[in-house]
Amino acid sequence: MSAVDGADPWVLELTGARGVPPLVRVRQWAAALLMGVADDHLGVVLLVCTELVTNGYEHSRDPCRIRLQHCRCESRSPTPRPSHPHWATPLLGDRRGRGLIIVDNLSQAWGVRLGHCGKIVWAHLSCDDVDRGIPRCPDPAG
């Protein structure tokens, strides 16, 4: 479960991690990539990324991979259920069912792409803090 040497550092392959999602590892990886980003913004990015990874593990038999891009987080599951993610209506005491609600509230937009490699659930995060001089997510393209 790591970035492969020589591979894109903005992608974390979660191979060998079955069952419980490795959320601590995902958060450590993302925080290391986004060193210097304002704490408030970093917290939002980390929460959205861990929610997307959790959903990938919850609704797929296989581990997924996570990709960070400029103000965008993607989670790819290779063998997803064919359906799109849907809103749950959790009751007050429920311990699950809030992931997409969190993603929807913290992102500017989110969606799903289906392809030959599986299902990609993505979230586009606001980077408006840059206008106020607060560091934001760097652009991996340079």
C-alpha positions in Angstrom: 0.0 0.0 0.0 2.2 2.8 -1.2 3.2 5.0 -4.1 5.3 2.9 -6.4 8.9 4.1 -7.0 9.0 6.2 -10.2 5.2 6.4 -10.2 3.1 9.5 -9.9 3.5 10.7 -6.3 -0.1 12.2 -6.5 -1.5 8.7 -6.7 -1.6 6.2 -3.8 -2.3 2.6 -4.7 -3.9 0.8 -1.9 -2.9 -2.7 -2.9 -2.8 -5.4 -0.3 -5.2 -3.5 2.0 -8.4 -5.5 2.1 -11.3 -5.1 4.5 -10.7 -2.1 6.6 -9.6 1.0 4.7 -6.2 2.3 5.6 -7.4 5.8 6.4 -4.4 6.7 8.6 -2.0 5.9 5.7 -4.2 7.9 3.2 -4.2 10.9 5.6 -0.5 10.7 6.2 0.2 10.5 2.4 -2.1 13.4 1.5 -0.8 15.6 4.4 2.8 15.0 3.3 1.9 16.0 -0.3 0.1 19.1 0.9 2.7 20.3 3.4 2.3 24.1 3.8 -1.4 24.2 2.9 -3.5 26.1 5.4 -4.8 23.9 8.2 -8.5 24.6 7.5 -8.1 23.7 3.8 -6.0 20.7 4.6 -8.6 19.4 7.0 -11.3 19.6 4.3 -9.1 17.8 1.8 -8.2 15.0 4.2 -11.8 14.5 5.3 -13.1 14.4 1.7 -10.3 12.0 0.6 -11.0 9.6 3.5 -14.7 9.6 2.9 -14.1 8.7 -0.8 -11.7 5.9 0.1 -14.1 4.6 2.8 -16.9 4.5 0.2 -14.6 2.7 -2.2 -13.9 0.0 0.3 -17.5 -0.2 1.4 -18.9 -0.7 -2.1 -16.1 -2.7 -3.8 -14.5 -6.1 -3.3 -11.0 -4.8 -4.2 -8.8 -2.1 -2.8 -8.9 1.2 -4.5 -6.5 3.9 -5.4 -6.7 7.6 -4.5 -5.4 10.5 -6.6 -5.0 14.1 -5.6 -5.0 16.8 -8.3 -5.2 20.5 -8.0 -8.2 21.0 -5.7 -9.6 17.6 -6.7 -9.7 14.2 -5.0 -10.5 11.0 -6.9 -11.1 7.5 -5.6 -11.0 4.6 -8.1 -12.5 1.2 -7.4 -11.6 -1.5 -9.9 -14.6 -3.8 -9.5 -17.4 -1.5 -8.4 -21.1 -2.2 -8.1 -22.6 -0.9 -11.3 -24.9 1.6 -9.6 -24.0 5.2 -8.9 -23.5 6.3 -5.3 -26.7 7.5 -3.7 -27.7 9.6 -0.7 -28.4 7.7 2.5 -30.9 9.0 5.1 -29.2 8.1 8.3 -31.1 8.2 11.6 -29.6 10.1 14.5 -28.1 7.0 16.1 -26.7 5.5 12.9 -22.9 5.1 12.7 -22.9 5.0 8.9 -24.5 6.7 5.9 -23.1 10.2 6.0 -20.1 10.0 3.6 -21.7 11.5 0.6 -23.5 14.1 2.7 -20.1 15.2 4.0 -18.5 15.1 0.5 -21.4 17.2 -0.9 -21.2 19.8 1.9 -17.4 20.2 1.7 -16.9 20.2 -2.1 -18.0 22.5 -4.9 -19.0 19.5 -6.9 -18.7 15.8 -6.9 -19.6 13.0 -9.3 -19.0 9.6 -10.8 -17.4 8.3 -14.0 -17.8 4.7 -15.0 -15.2 3.2 -17.3 -13.3 0.0 -18.3 -11.1 0.4 -15.2 -13.9 0.8 -12.7 -15.8 3.5 -11.0 -14.2 6.9 -10.2 -15.8 9.0 -7.6 -14.4 12.5 -7.6 -14.8 15.7 -5.6 -13.7 19.2 -6.6 -12.8 21.3 -3.6 -12.8 25.1 -3.3 -9.4 26.8 -3.6 -10.8 30.3 -3.0 -8.5 30.8 0.0 -5.6 31.7 -2.4 -7.3 35.1 -3.0 -6.8 35.8 0.7 -3.2 34.8 0.6 -3.8 31.4 2.3 -1.7 28.6 0.8 -3.8 26.0 -1.1 -3.3 22.7 -2.8 -0.4 22.8 -5.2 -0.9 22.0 -8.9 0.9 18.6 -9.6 1.5 19.8 -13.2 3.7 22.5 -11.9 
